[in-house]
Every structure is written in C-alpha cells, then in structure tokens.
Amino acid sequence: EYPALSKSYGDGEFSLEVEPGTIYESEVLGVVGPNGIGKSTLAKLFTGALEPDDGDLDFRLDISYKPQYIEIDQPMRVDAFLSSITDQFGSSYWETEIAQPLQLQRIMEQNLTDLSGGERQRVAIAACLSEDADLYLLDEPSAHLDVEQRVQATTAIRRYAENHDATVMVIDHDIYMIDLLADRLMVFDGEPAVHGHATQPQEMRAGMNDFLGDLDITFRRDERTGRPRINKPDSQLDREQKREGEYYYSG
C-alpha cells in the first residue's frame, strides 16, 4: 500500500498529486497517460530517486528499475554486463526466459556503447528482469523497439511475472503492450508539463475507458491480428462506442 503523495518541482514548475492505492503481489500494473504528465516522476518516487513533498514511502521492498532514458556509457561487453547482474546468466532457464524472447544472442559480444537504441532497450529490460527483486518497474520498455520486438518484449515480461509470482509496474504509451501485459491500470490525467494527477489502480476496462475517454478516441480489435486499433473519428463504430461509454472494445 502507498499513501497519497505529492511532488512539486518548484513555483511555476510541474507538480504531481497521487491518490493512495494498493499494488498486489503477483500482478502486472499498467501505468498510462499523456507525455509530460508525471508517470516517470511516480517511478522515481517509488524507487527513492525523488523524495515526495507530502506522503511517506517506506516500502521495505527490493525494486528493480528500468528508467525511461537509458544511459549506458561503460565500454563493456553485453555478456559481461549481464553476467555481472545475475548468476543465472547462461543457464538454460535464463536463456529461455530472457535471452531468447529479447533476441540477445546476436549482440552478446558487442560493447554496450556500440548498441543501437533498440538493442540498448532490450539489454536494459533483460538487466531489470535479471535482478532479484520484489517489484519490477519498467518505464517505457517499448521505446525504440519495432512491432515484433515489442511483442517479444511483452512476452518476456509477462512470462517472467507469471513464472516468478513477480509484481511488475509497466509505464508505456503502447496500448497494445499494456493490453497484453496489465491486470489492472493506473491512469494519469491533468495538464502536461503543468500538473499531473494519478488515480488509484483500477480494473482494466474501467481504466481504459477513463484513459481513452480523456483522449476522446475509441478502440476496436483488429479481427485478423486481435490487436487494438483506433477507430476512425466520427465513424459509425466510433459514435456507437461513445454513445455506450465503451471507448475500449474488448469483445
């Protein structure tokens, strides 16, 4: 459980208000909202990188954190870096659960500083999941990944959560990734770069309806792929779903 929290960066600067809530063991909690609304600030409050102005966070939890912006400046090989994090590195279990879904085999002998943005992202996700922790907090794991890599990263994160009874928070703007990953949803609203407000975690359908309702867009499921697709504004389906208050179609 966490209490109501607030954080301001100063007069005239961004401020965040967080409603009190509960994160359950063995769940994946999705965190969604517009850019500049305070999602990464919440992550930093949870990890202790920032101190709240109001509210006391004392989780007594081991938290493994993948930040939004990955700064890798060590002239170190990928395999050496990952083996320094976990003694499971190289085991058949680690290869199956982490290395293969994240397609790491081809880059193991490369230096961290030579990796592309997408390669760095996959290494950072692997590093986060390789830690022994109570809570895994991943900020924008879909960044720099193409569609297929996002699917594979989603598979790795979800499988790890299920197999380890791990608690995971995923902050991301990719609705498809959140749709596949999350059991519940925390929704941010407010005015980007000015003020953010985080609701209590809620069930997926209610949370998605709140989030998409704020954006005034509706989603359908692609009949072929099963992936969420944005309805054309003012289309018949868009109007029908808005009339029914069902912005997030899960049928």
C-alpha positions as a Markdown table, in Angstrom:
| # | Residue | x | y | z |
|---|---|---|---|---|
| 1 | Glu | 0.0 | 0.0 | 0.0 |
| 2 | Tyr | 1.1 | 3.6 | -0.6 |
| 3 | Pro | -0.3 | 6.8 | 0.8 |
| 4 | Ala | -1.4 | 10.0 | -1.0 |
| 5 | Leu | 1.7 | 11.6 | -2.5 |
| 6 | Ser | 2.6 | 15.0 | -3.9 |
| 7 | Lys | 5.7 | 16.3 | -5.6 |
| 8 | Ser | 6.4 | 19.8 | -7.0 |
| 9 | Tyr | 9.5 | 20.9 | -8.8 |
| 10 | Gly | 9.0 | 24.5 | -7.6 |
| 11 | Asp | 6.9 | 27.6 | -8.1 |
| 12 | Gly | 5.5 | 27.6 | -11.6 |
| 13 | Glu | 7.0 | 24.2 | -12.3 |
| 14 | Phe | 5.4 | 20.8 | -12.8 |
| 15 | Ser | 3.5 | 19.2 | -9.8 |
| 16 | Leu | 2.1 | 15.8 | -9.3 |
| 17 | Glu | -0.7 | 14.5 | -7.0 |
| 18 | Val | -1.1 | 10.8 | -6.5 |
| 19 | Glu | -4.1 | 9.1 | -4.9 |
| 20 | Pro | -3.4 | 6.5 | -2.3 |
| 21 | Gly | -3.6 | 2.9 | -3.6 |
| 22 | Thr | -2.6 | -0.7 | -3.4 |
| 23 | Ile | -0.4 | -2.8 | -5.7 |
| 24 | Tyr | -1.0 | -6.6 | -5.3 |
| 25 | Glu | 1.6 | -9.3 | -5.2 |
| 26 | Ser | 1.9 | -11.2 | -8.5 |
| 27 | Glu | 0.2 | -8.6 | -10.6 |
| 28 | Val | 1.2 | -6.5 | -13.6 |
| 29 | Leu | 0.1 | -2.9 | -13.2 |
| 30 | Gly | -0.1 | -0.8 | -16.3 |
| 31 | Val | 0.5 | 2.9 | -16.0 |
| 32 | Val | -0.8 | 5.2 | -18.8 |
| 33 | Gly | -1.3 | 8.9 | -19.5 |
| 34 | Pro | -0.1 | 11.6 | -21.9 |
| 35 | Asn | 3.5 | 12.6 | -22.1 |
| 36 | Gly | 4.7 | 15.1 | -19.5 |
| 37 | Ile | 2.0 | 14.1 | -17.0 |
| 38 | Gly | 4.2 | 12.7 | -14.2 |
| 39 | Lys | 4.5 | 9.0 | -14.9 |
| 40 | Ser | 8.3 | 8.9 | -14.7 |
| 41 | Thr | 8.1 | 11.2 | -11.6 |
| 42 | Leu | 6.0 | 8.5 | -9.9 |
| 43 | Ala | 8.6 | 5.9 | -10.8 |
| 44 | Lys | 11.3 | 7.9 | -9.3 |
| 45 | Leu | 9.2 | 8.5 | -6.1 |
| 46 | Phe | 8.7 | 4.7 | -5.8 |
| 47 | Thr | 12.4 | 3.9 | -6.3 |
| 48 | Gly | 13.6 | 6.6 | -3.9 |
| 49 | Ala | 15.3 | 8.7 | -6.6 |
| 50 | Leu | 13.0 | 11.5 | -5.6 |
| 51 | Glu | 11.5 | 12.4 | -2.2 |
| 52 | Pro | 7.8 | 13.3 | -2.1 |
| 53 | Asp | 6.8 | 16.7 | -0.6 |
| 54 | Asp | 3.8 | 15.0 | 1.1 |
| 55 | Gly | 3.4 | 11.3 | 2.0 |
| 56 | Asp | 5.8 | 8.8 | 3.4 |
| 57 | Leu | 7.0 | 6.0 | 1.2 |
| 58 | Asp | 8.6 | 3.2 | 3.1 |
| 59 | Phe | 8.1 | 0.0 | 1.1 |
| 60 | Arg | 10.9 | -2.0 | 2.5 |
| 61 | Leu | 11.0 | -3.7 | -0.9 |
| 62 | Asp | 13.8 | -4.5 | -3.3 |
| 63 | Ile | 12.9 | -2.7 | -6.5 |
| 64 | Ser | 14.5 | -3.3 | -9.9 |
| 65 | Tyr | 14.1 | -0.3 | -12.1 |
| 66 | Lys | 14.5 | 0.3 | -15.8 |
| 67 | Pro | 14.4 | 4.1 | -16.3 |
| 68 | Gln | 12.8 | 5.8 | -19.4 |
| 69 | Tyr | 16.2 | 7.1 | -20.6 |
| 70 | Ile | 18.9 | 4.5 | -20.7 |
| 71 | Glu | 22.4 | 5.8 | -20.1 |
| 72 | Ile | 25.0 | 3.2 | -20.9 |
| 73 | Asp | 28.5 | 4.6 | -21.1 |
| 74 | Gln | 30.5 | 1.6 | -20.0 |
| 75 | Pro | 32.9 | 0.1 | -22.6 |
| 76 | Met | 31.8 | -3.4 | -21.5 |
| 77 | Arg | 30.5 | -6.3 | -23.5 |
| 78 | Val | 26.9 | -7.2 | -23.2 |
| 79 | Asp | 27.6 | -10.7 | -21.9 |
| 80 | Ala | 30.0 | -9.4 | -19.2 |
| 81 | Phe | 27.4 | -6.8 | -18.2 |
| 82 | Leu | 24.5 | -9.2 | -17.8 |
| 83 | Ser | 26.6 | -11.9 | -16.1 |
| 84 | Ser | 27.6 | -9.3 | -13.5 |
| 85 | Ile | 23.9 | -8.9 | -12.6 |
| 86 | Thr | 22.8 | -12.5 | -12.2 |
| 87 | Asp | 24.5 | -15.8 | -11.6 |
| 88 | Gln | 21.7 | -17.3 | -13.7 |
| 89 | Phe | 23.3 | -15.9 | -16.8 |
| 90 | Gly | 23.9 | -18.6 | -19.4 |
| 91 | Ser | 21.7 | -21.1 | -17.7 |
| 92 | Ser | 19.1 | -22.9 | -19.9 |
| 93 | Tyr | 16.4 | -21.2 | -17.8 |
| 94 | Trp | 17.8 | -17.7 | -18.3 |
| 95 | Glu | 18.3 | -18.3 | -22.0 |
| 96 | Thr | 14.7 | -19.5 | -22.4 |
| 97 | Glu | 13.0 | -16.9 | -20.3 |
| 98 | Ile | 15.1 | -13.8 | -21.0 |
| 99 | Ala | 17.7 | -14.0 | -23.7 |
| 100 | Gln | 15.7 | -15.7 | -26.4 |
| 101 | Pro | 12.5 | -13.6 | -26.2 |
| 102 | Leu | 14.6 | -10.4 | -26.2 |
| 103 | Gln | 16.8 | -11.7 | -29.1 |
| 104 | Leu | 20.0 | -11.1 | -27.2 |
| 105 | Gln | 22.1 | -13.9 | -28.7 |
| 106 | Arg | 23.4 | -11.9 | -31.7 |
| 107 | Ile | 24.6 | -8.9 | -29.6 |
| 108 | Met | 26.2 | -10.7 | -26.6 |
| 109 | Glu | 29.8 | -10.0 | -27.9 |
| 110 | Gln | 29.1 | -6.3 | -28.7 |
| 111 | Asn | 30.1 | -3.4 | -26.5 |
| 112 | Leu | 27.3 | -1.6 | -24.7 |
| 113 | Thr | 28.5 | 1.7 | -26.2 |
| 114 | Asp | 28.1 | 0.3 | -29.7 |
| 115 | Leu | 24.5 | -0.8 | -29.4 |
| 116 | Ser | 21.6 | 0.9 | -31.2 |
| 117 | Gly | 18.6 | 2.3 | -29.3 |
| 118 | Gly | 16.5 | -0.8 | -29.7 |
| 119 | Glu | 19.4 | -3.1 | -28.7 |
| 120 | Arg | 20.1 | -1.0 | -25.5 |
| 121 | Gln | 16.4 | -1.2 | -24.7 |
| 122 | Arg | 16.4 | -5.0 | -24.9 |
| 123 | Val | 19.6 | -5.2 | -22.8 |
| 124 | Ala | 18.1 | -2.9 | -20.2 |
| 125 | Ile | 14.9 | -5.0 | -20.0 |
| 126 | Ala | 17.0 | -8.1 | -19.5 |
| 127 | Ala | 19.0 | -6.4 | -16.8 |
| 128 | Cys | 15.9 | -5.3 | -15.0 |
| 129 | Leu | 14.3 | -8.8 | -15.0 |
| 130 | Ser | 17.6 | -10.4 | -14.1 |
| 131 | Glu | 17.7 | -8.7 | -10.7 |
| 132 | Asp | 16.3 | -10.5 | -7.6 |
| 133 | Ala | 13.5 | -8.0 | -6.6 |
| 134 | Asp | 10.1 | -7.7 | -5.0 |
| 135 | Leu | 8.9 | -5.1 | -7.6 |
| 136 | Tyr | 10.0 | -4.7 | -11.2 |
| 137 | Leu | 9.4 | -1.2 | -12.5 |
| 138 | Leu | 9.8 | -0.7 | -16.2 |
| 139 | Asp | 9.5 | 2.8 | -17.7 |
| 140 | Glu | 8.7 | 2.8 | -21.5 |
| 141 | Pro | 10.0 | -0.6 | -22.4 |
| 142 | Ser | 8.6 | -0.3 | -25.9 |
| 143 | Ala | 10.7 | 2.7 | -26.8 |
| 144 | His | 13.0 | 2.1 | -29.9 |
| 145 | Leu | 11.5 | -1.3 | -30.5 |
| 146 | Asp | 9.8 | -2.3 | -33.7 |
| 147 | Val | 6.4 | -4.0 | -33.6 |
| 148 | Glu | 7.7 | -7.6 | -33.5 |
| 149 | Gln | 10.3 | -6.7 | -30.8 |
| 150 | Arg | 7.5 | -5.1 | -28.7 |
| 151 | Val | 5.5 | -8.4 | -28.9 |
| 152 | Gln | 8.6 | -10.4 | -27.9 |
| 153 | Ala | 9.5 | -8.0 | -25.0 |
| 154 | Thr | 5.9 | -8.2 | -23.8 |
| 155 | Thr | 6.1 | -12.0 | -23.9 |
| 156 | Ala | 9.3 | -11.9 | -21.8 |
| 157 | Ile | 7.9 | -9.5 | -19.2 |
| 158 | Arg | 4.6 | -11.3 | -18.8 |
| 159 | Arg | 6.1 | -14.8 | -18.7 |
| 160 | Tyr | 8.7 | -13.6 | -16.1 |
| 161 | Ala | 5.9 | -12.1 | -14.0 |
| 162 | Glu | 3.8 | -15.3 | -14.1 |
| 163 | Asn | 6.7 | -17.8 | -13.5 |
| 164 | His | 8.1 | -15.8 | -10.6 |
| 165 | Asp | 4.9 | -14.6 | -9.0 |
| 166 | Ala | 6.6 | -11.2 | -9.5 |
| 167 | Thr | 4.9 | -7.8 | -9.1 |
| 168 | Val | 5.5 | -5.6 | -12.1 |
| 169 | Met | 4.7 | -2.0 | -13.0 |
| 170 | Val | 4.9 | -1.0 | -16.7 |
| 171 | Ile | 4.7 | 2.6 | -17.8 |
| 172 | Asp | 4.1 | 2.8 | -21.5 |
| 173 | His | 2.3 | 4.6 | -24.3 |
| 174 | Asp | 1.8 | 1.5 | -26.4 |
| 175 | Ile | -1.8 | 0.4 | -25.8 |
| 176 | Tyr | -1.2 | -3.0 | -27.4 |
| 177 | Met | 1.7 | -3.7 | -25.0 |
| 178 | Ile | -0.4 | -2.6 | -22.0 |
| 179 | Asp | -3.4 | -4.5 | -23.2 |
| 180 | Leu | -1.3 | -7.8 | -23.3 |
| 181 | Leu | 0.6 | -7.2 | -20.1 |
| 182 | Ala | -1.6 | -5.5 | -17.5 |
| 183 | Asp | -4.0 | -7.0 | -15.0 |
| 184 | Arg | -5.0 | -3.5 | -13.7 |
| 185 | Leu | -4.4 | 0.1 | -14.7 |
| 186 | Met | -3.3 | 3.4 | -13.1 |
| 187 | Val | -4.4 | 6.3 | -15.2 |
| 188 | Phe | -2.8 | 9.8 | -15.2 |
| 189 | Asp | -4.7 | 12.9 | -16.2 |
| 190 | Gly | -4.1 | 16.7 | -15.8 |
| 191 | Glu | -2.3 | 19.3 | -17.9 |
| 192 | Pro | 1.0 | 18.0 | -19.4 |
| 193 | Ala | 4.1 | 19.8 | -18.2 |
| 194 | Val | 2.0 | 21.8 | -15.6 |
| 195 | His | 0.1 | 19.4 | -13.3 |
| 196 | Gly | -0.5 | 15.6 | -13.2 |
| 197 | His | -2.9 | 13.5 | -11.2 |
| 198 | Ala | -2.7 | 9.7 | -10.7 |
| 199 | Thr | -5.8 | 7.7 | -9.9 |
| 200 | Gln | -5.9 | 4.6 | -7.8 |
| 201 | Pro | -5.2 | 1.4 | -9.7 |
| 202 | Gln | -8.4 | 0.1 | -11.2 |
| 203 | Glu | -9.7 | -2.8 | -13.4 |
| 204 | Met | -8.5 | -2.7 | -17.0 |
| 205 | Arg | -11.9 | -1.9 | -18.6 |
| 206 | Ala | -12.7 | 1.0 | -16.3 |
| 207 | Gly | -9.1 | 2.3 | -16.5 |
| 208 | Met | -9.0 | 2.1 | -20.3 |
| 209 | Asn | -12.4 | 3.8 | -20.6 |
| 210 | Asp | -11.1 | 6.7 | -18.4 |
| 211 | Phe | -7.9 | 7.0 | -20.3 |
| 212 | Leu | -9.4 | 6.8 | -23.8 |
| 213 | Gly | -12.3 | 8.9 | -22.8 |
| 214 | Asp | -9.9 | 11.7 | -21.9 |
| 215 | Leu | -8.3 | 11.4 | -25.3 |
| 216 | Asp | -11.8 | 11.2 | -27.0 |
| 217 | Ile | -10.8 | 8.2 | -29.0 |
| 218 | Thr | -12.2 | 4.7 | -29.3 |
| 219 | Phe | -10.6 | 1.3 | -30.0 |
| 220 | Arg | -11.7 | -1.8 | -31.7 |
| 221 | Arg | -10.0 | -5.1 | -32.0 |
| 222 | Asp | -8.5 | -6.0 | -35.4 |
| 223 | Glu | -10.3 | -9.2 | -36.5 |
| 224 | Arg | -7.2 | -10.6 | -38.1 |
| 225 | Thr | -4.5 | -9.8 | -35.5 |
| 226 | Gly | -6.5 | -9.3 | -32.4 |
| 227 | Arg | -4.6 | -6.1 | -31.7 |
| 228 | Pro | -6.3 | -2.8 | -30.6 |
| 229 | Arg | -6.9 | -0.4 | -33.4 |
| 230 | Ile | -8.1 | 3.2 | -33.2 |
| 231 | Asn | -11.5 | 3.8 | -34.8 |
| 232 | Lys | -11.7 | 6.5 | -37.4 |
| 233 | Pro | -13.1 | 9.6 | -35.7 |
| 234 | Asp | -16.9 | 10.0 | -36.2 |
| 235 | Ser | -17.1 | 6.6 | -37.9 |
| 236 | Gln | -20.2 | 4.6 | -37.1 |
| 237 | Leu | -18.3 | 2.4 | -34.7 |
| 238 | Asp | -16.7 | 5.4 | -33.0 |
| 239 | Arg | -20.1 | 7.0 | -32.5 |
| 240 | Glu | -21.7 | 3.8 | -31.2 |
| 241 | Gln | -19.0 | 3.1 | -28.7 |
| 242 | Lys | -19.0 | 6.7 | -27.4 |
| 243 | Arg | -22.8 | 6.5 | -27.0 |
| 244 | Glu | -22.4 | 3.4 | -24.9 |
| 245 | Gly | -19.4 | 4.8 | -23.0 |
| 246 | Glu | -17.3 | 1.9 | -24.2 |
| 247 | Tyr | -14.1 | 3.5 | -25.5 |
| 248 | Tyr | -12.1 | 0.3 | -25.1 |
| 249 | Tyr | -13.6 | -2.5 | -27.0 |
| 250 | Ser | -12.7 | -5.9 | -25.6 |
| 251 | Gly | -15.2 | -8.1 | -27.5 |
